[in-house]
Amino acid sequence: MIQYIKLLRPLQWLKNVFVFAPIFFSNNLLKWDLLWPTLIIFASFCLISSSIYCFNDLKDVEADRLHPKKRLRPIASGAVSVGAGYAMMLLCTIAAFALVPLAQSVNTPYLYMIMAAYWLMNIAYCIRLKQYAILDVSIIAIGFVMRVLIGGVTTDIWISHWLVMMTFLVTLFLAFTKRNDDYRIYEKTGQKPRVSITGYNKTFINEATAIIASVTLVCYIMYTMSPEVIERMGTRYVYLTSGWVLAGMLRYLQNMIVFGLSGSPTKSLVKDHFVQFCILGWLASFFVIIYL
């Protein structure tokens, strides 16, 4: 049973908190009539993402067995059979779509469309698209934008261009740091953790992450000081949260360039106390500024 749970990668479900972004930034986080459907869609997205993880592990089982870390995955290690992996994938997919009506959203047909588009995009990613450098990280970032989009569609909350841009940039930044870890493995072992790694090198990854981090920070500061945001949130002090964003991104760059600890953004979030402090500080200051 533990191996089946590992196959679903529940730790990665943290990525799906992006569906809460629309109700958080629109000052509606404490409204139960909007929070409940968002919780349902969060659960649905957890299931649909787990179905993709199952398919990814099935598709890459041979390559994973050559990877120093991925060889321990349930299917690669033989703890879960290929047939059981496909069964889990199908079960998660059906359950994900079955949960959607429980959200009781006025935009239910669009929710199905976004879920289906996300599923198809990631299946294509697993089969072919992840083999192309830059396109692979871009698709990952688009997936997070789709999480934000479905959160807004579920609650019928308008999503600003700022939120879309920030989501894309931040997740693109994290995806590039993940490629840094892959390239380190490639340098040490000569084994390709993924086909697209030949389209990257250390200099390109470091410069790309630095550029994206700079653009992200500037975009965030512009967002906090834009007239529309000041008017909607009723305060001029949102810009004060920028310090947390800068500190968090610098820490992540330090982990990547100095310590080589950029393998999994989710694990960094769980284990790195400095990053946790920055995120909690940002959430707390944002909550105080716009809710109190």
DRENKOLSE-482748 format. One record per residue (C-alpha): residue number from 1; x, y, z; residue in one letter. Coordinates in steps of 0.2 Angstrom, whole numbers, always signed. Layout:
BEGIN
NODE	NUM	X	Y	Z	A $
...
//
This chain:
BEGIN
NODE	1	+0	+0	+0	M $
NODE	2	+14	+12	+4	I $
NODE	3	+22	+9	-13	Q $
NODE	4	+5	+13	-21	Y $
NODE	5	+4	+29	-11	I $
NODE	6	+22	+34	-17	K $
NODE	7	+16	+31	-35	L $
NODE	8	+3	+45	-33	L $
NODE	9	+17	+57	-26	R $
NODE	10	+6	+65	-13	P $
NODE	11	+20	+77	-9	L $
NODE	12	+18	+85	-26	Q $
NODE	13	+0	+89	-22	W $
NODE	14	+7	+105	-14	L $
NODE	15	+9	+112	-32	K $
NODE	16	-10	+112	-33	N $
NODE	17	-12	+126	-20	V $
NODE	18	-11	+137	-35	F $
NODE	19	-29	+134	-38	V $
NODE	20	-32	+145	-22	F $
NODE	21	-23	+160	-29	A $
NODE	22	-39	+168	-37	P $
NODE	23	-49	+168	-20	I $
NODE	24	-34	+173	-10	F $
NODE	25	-29	+188	-21	F $
NODE	26	-47	+194	-23	S $
NODE	27	-50	+195	-4	N $
NODE	28	-62	+180	-4	N $
NODE	29	-52	+167	+5	L $
NODE	30	-63	+167	+20	L $
NODE	31	-79	+165	+10	K $
NODE	32	-85	+147	+12	W $
NODE	33	-96	+148	-3	D $
NODE	34	-80	+151	-14	L $
NODE	35	-68	+141	-3	L $
NODE	36	-78	+125	-4	W $
NODE	37	-79	+123	-23	P $
NODE	38	-60	+128	-24	T $
NODE	39	-56	+114	-11	L $
NODE	40	-66	+102	-23	I $
NODE	41	-56	+107	-38	I $
NODE	42	-40	+106	-28	F $
NODE	43	-44	+88	-24	A $
NODE	44	-48	+85	-42	S $
NODE	45	-32	+92	-48	F $
NODE	46	-22	+81	-36	C $
NODE	47	-30	+66	-43	L $
NODE	48	-27	+71	-61	I $
NODE	49	-9	+76	-58	S $
NODE	50	-7	+59	-49	S $
NODE	51	-13	+50	-65	S $
NODE	52	+0	+59	-75	I $
NODE	53	+13	+54	-63	Y $
NODE	54	+8	+36	-65	C $
NODE	55	+9	+37	-84	F $
NODE	56	+26	+46	-83	N $
NODE	57	+33	+32	-72	D $
NODE	58	+26	+19	-84	L $
NODE	59	+33	+28	-99	K $
NODE	60	+50	+31	-92	D $
NODE	61	+52	+15	-82	V $
NODE	62	+68	+9	-91	E $
NODE	63	+76	+27	-90	A $
NODE	64	+72	+28	-72	D $
NODE	65	+81	+12	-68	R $
NODE	66	+97	+20	-73	L $
NODE	67	+94	+36	-63	H $
NODE	68	+102	+37	-46	P $
NODE	69	+86	+43	-37	K $
NODE	70	+72	+38	-49	K $
NODE	71	+77	+20	-49	R $
NODE	72	+69	+19	-32	L $
NODE	73	+52	+24	-39	R $
NODE	74	+38	+10	-36	P $
NODE	75	+37	+5	-54	I $
NODE	76	+55	+6	-58	A $
NODE	77	+60	-4	-43	S $
NODE	78	+47	-17	-47	G $
NODE	79	+37	-14	-31	A $
NODE	80	+22	-10	-42	V $
NODE	81	+18	-19	-58	S $
NODE	82	+15	-11	-75	V $
NODE	83	-3	-17	-75	G $
NODE	84	-6	-10	-58	A $
NODE	85	+2	+6	-63	G $
NODE	86	-10	+8	-78	Y $
NODE	87	-25	+3	-66	A $
NODE	88	-20	+17	-54	M $
NODE	89	-19	+30	-68	M $
NODE	90	-36	+25	-75	L $
NODE	91	-44	+26	-57	L $
NODE	92	-36	+43	-53	C $
NODE	93	-42	+50	-70	T $
NODE	94	-60	+44	-68	I $
NODE	95	-61	+50	-50	A $
NODE	96	-54	+67	-55	A $
NODE	97	-67	+71	-67	F $
NODE	98	-81	+63	-56	A $
NODE	99	-77	+76	-43	L $
NODE	100	-79	+91	-54	V $
NODE	101	-99	+92	-52	P $
NODE	102	-97	+92	-33	L $
NODE	103	-90	+110	-35	A $
NODE	104	-107	+116	-41	Q $
NODE	105	-99	+129	-52	S $
NODE	106	-109	+139	-65	V $
NODE	107	-94	+136	-76	N $
NODE	108	-94	+117	-75	T $
NODE	109	-92	+113	-94	P $
NODE	110	-77	+124	-94	Y $
NODE	111	-69	+115	-79	L $
NODE	112	-70	+99	-89	Y $
NODE	113	-62	+107	-104	M $
NODE	114	-47	+114	-93	I $
NODE	115	-45	+97	-84	M $
NODE	116	-45	+88	-101	A $
NODE	117	-33	+101	-109	A $
NODE	118	-21	+99	-94	Y $
NODE	119	-22	+80	-95	W $
NODE	120	-19	+79	-114	L $
NODE	121	-5	+92	-113	M $
NODE	122	+4	+82	-100	N $
NODE	123	+1	+66	-109	I $
NODE	124	+9	+74	-124	A $
NODE	125	+23	+80	-113	Y $
NODE	126	+27	+63	-106	C $
NODE	127	+27	+55	-123	I $
NODE	128	+36	+68	-133	R $
NODE	129	+37	+86	-129	L $
NODE	130	+48	+84	-114	K $
NODE	131	+62	+79	-126	Q $
NODE	132	+64	+97	-132	Y $
NODE	133	+74	+110	-122	A $
NODE	134	+65	+126	-116	I $
NODE	135	+48	+119	-122	L $
NODE	136	+49	+106	-108	D $
NODE	137	+50	+120	-94	V $
NODE	138	+38	+131	-103	S $
NODE	139	+25	+117	-103	I $
NODE	140	+28	+115	-84	I $
NODE	141	+25	+133	-81	A $
NODE	142	+9	+133	-92	I $
NODE	143	+2	+119	-81	G $
NODE	144	+3	+130	-66	F $
NODE	145	-6	+144	-76	V $
NODE	146	-20	+132	-79	M $
NODE	147	-21	+128	-61	R $
NODE	148	-24	+147	-57	V $
NODE	149	-36	+148	-72	L $
NODE	150	-47	+133	-66	I $
NODE	151	-47	+141	-48	G $
NODE	152	-54	+157	-56	G $
NODE	153	-66	+148	-67	V $
NODE	154	-73	+138	-53	T $
NODE	155	-77	+153	-43	T $
NODE	156	-81	+164	-57	D $
NODE	157	-67	+176	-51	I $
NODE	158	-59	+187	-65	W $
NODE	159	-40	+183	-66	I $
NODE	160	-29	+198	-69	S $
NODE	161	-15	+198	-81	H $
NODE	162	-3	+201	-67	W $
NODE	163	-7	+184	-58	L $
NODE	164	-5	+175	-75	V $
NODE	165	+12	+183	-78	M $
NODE	166	+18	+180	-60	M $
NODE	167	+13	+162	-60	T $
NODE	168	+21	+158	-77	F $
NODE	169	+37	+167	-72	L $
NODE	170	+39	+160	-55	V $
NODE	171	+36	+142	-60	T $
NODE	172	+47	+144	-76	L $
NODE	173	+61	+149	-63	F $
NODE	174	+58	+134	-53	L $
NODE	175	+58	+123	-68	A $
NODE	176	+75	+129	-74	F $
NODE	177	+82	+126	-57	T $
NODE	178	+76	+108	-58	K $
NODE	179	+86	+107	-75	R $
NODE	180	+101	+112	-66	N $
NODE	181	+100	+97	-55	D $
NODE	182	+98	+86	-70	D $
NODE	183	+113	+94	-78	Y $
NODE	184	+124	+90	-63	R $
NODE	185	+119	+72	-64	I $
NODE	186	+123	+72	-82	Y $
NODE	187	+140	+79	-79	E $
NODE	188	+144	+67	-65	K $
NODE	189	+138	+51	-72	T $
NODE	190	+137	+54	-91	G $
NODE	191	+119	+47	-90	Q $
NODE	192	+105	+58	-97	K $
NODE	193	+91	+60	-84	P $
NODE	194	+81	+67	-98	R $
NODE	195	+83	+68	-117	V $
NODE	196	+81	+87	-117	S $
NODE	197	+96	+89	-105	I $
NODE	198	+108	+90	-120	T $
NODE	199	+100	+107	-124	G $
NODE	200	+106	+114	-108	Y $
NODE	201	+122	+118	-100	N $
NODE	202	+127	+126	-83	K $
NODE	203	+131	+143	-90	T $
NODE	204	+114	+144	-99	F $
NODE	205	+104	+138	-84	I $
NODE	206	+112	+150	-72	N $
NODE	207	+110	+165	-84	E $
NODE	208	+92	+160	-88	A $
NODE	209	+87	+158	-70	T $
NODE	210	+95	+175	-66	A $
NODE	211	+86	+183	-80	I $
NODE	212	+69	+175	-75	I $
NODE	213	+72	+179	-57	A $
NODE	214	+75	+198	-61	S $
NODE	215	+60	+199	-72	V $
NODE	216	+49	+190	-59	T $
NODE	217	+54	+202	-46	L $
NODE	218	+51	+218	-56	V $
NODE	219	+35	+211	-62	C $
NODE	220	+30	+208	-44	Y $
NODE	221	+34	+225	-38	I $
NODE	222	+25	+233	-53	M $
NODE	223	+10	+222	-48	Y $
NODE	224	+10	+228	-30	T $
NODE	225	+11	+246	-35	M $
NODE	226	-1	+246	-50	S $
NODE	227	-16	+258	-48	P $
NODE	228	-29	+244	-51	E $
NODE	229	-22	+233	-38	V $
NODE	230	-21	+247	-25	I $
NODE	231	-39	+251	-29	E $
NODE	232	-45	+233	-28	R $
NODE	233	-36	+229	-12	M $
NODE	234	-39	+246	-4	G $
NODE	235	-21	+248	+2	T $
NODE	236	-5	+256	-5	R $
NODE	237	+6	+244	+6	Y $
NODE	238	+6	+228	-4	V $
NODE	239	+23	+233	-10	Y $
NODE	240	+30	+229	+7	L $
NODE	241	+28	+210	+3	T $
NODE	242	+42	+212	-10	S $
NODE	243	+56	+209	+2	G $
NODE	244	+50	+191	+6	W $
NODE	245	+49	+188	-13	V $
NODE	246	+67	+194	-16	L $
NODE	247	+74	+184	-1	A $
NODE	248	+65	+168	-6	G $
NODE	249	+72	+169	-24	M $
NODE	250	+90	+173	-18	L $
NODE	251	+89	+158	-6	R $
NODE	252	+83	+147	-21	Y $
NODE	253	+97	+153	-32	L $
NODE	254	+110	+150	-18	Q $
NODE	255	+103	+132	-16	N $
NODE	256	+105	+130	-35	M $
NODE	257	+122	+138	-38	I $
NODE	258	+131	+136	-22	V $
NODE	259	+124	+120	-14	F $
NODE	260	+117	+111	-28	G $
NODE	261	+101	+107	-19	L $
NODE	262	+88	+112	-33	S $
NODE	263	+83	+94	-37	G $
NODE	264	+65	+96	-32	S $
NODE	265	+56	+112	-28	P $
NODE	266	+43	+103	-18	T $
NODE	267	+56	+95	-7	K $
NODE	268	+65	+111	-5	S $
NODE	269	+49	+119	+1	L $
NODE	270	+46	+105	+14	V $
NODE	271	+64	+104	+20	K $
NODE	272	+72	+122	+18	D $
NODE	273	+68	+132	+34	H $
NODE	274	+73	+148	+26	F $
NODE	275	+62	+146	+11	V $
NODE	276	+48	+141	+23	Q $
NODE	277	+51	+156	+33	F $
NODE	278	+50	+168	+17	C $
NODE	279	+34	+160	+11	I $
NODE	280	+26	+161	+28	L $
NODE	281	+32	+178	+30	G $
NODE	282	+25	+183	+13	W $
NODE	283	+8	+175	+17	L $
NODE	284	+7	+182	+34	A $
NODE	285	+11	+200	+28	S $
NODE	286	+0	+199	+13	F $
NODE	287	-15	+192	+24	F $
NODE	288	-12	+206	+37	V $
NODE	289	-12	+220	+23	I $
NODE	290	-27	+215	+13	I $
NODE	291	-38	+206	+26	Y $
NODE	292	-35	+216	+42	L $
//
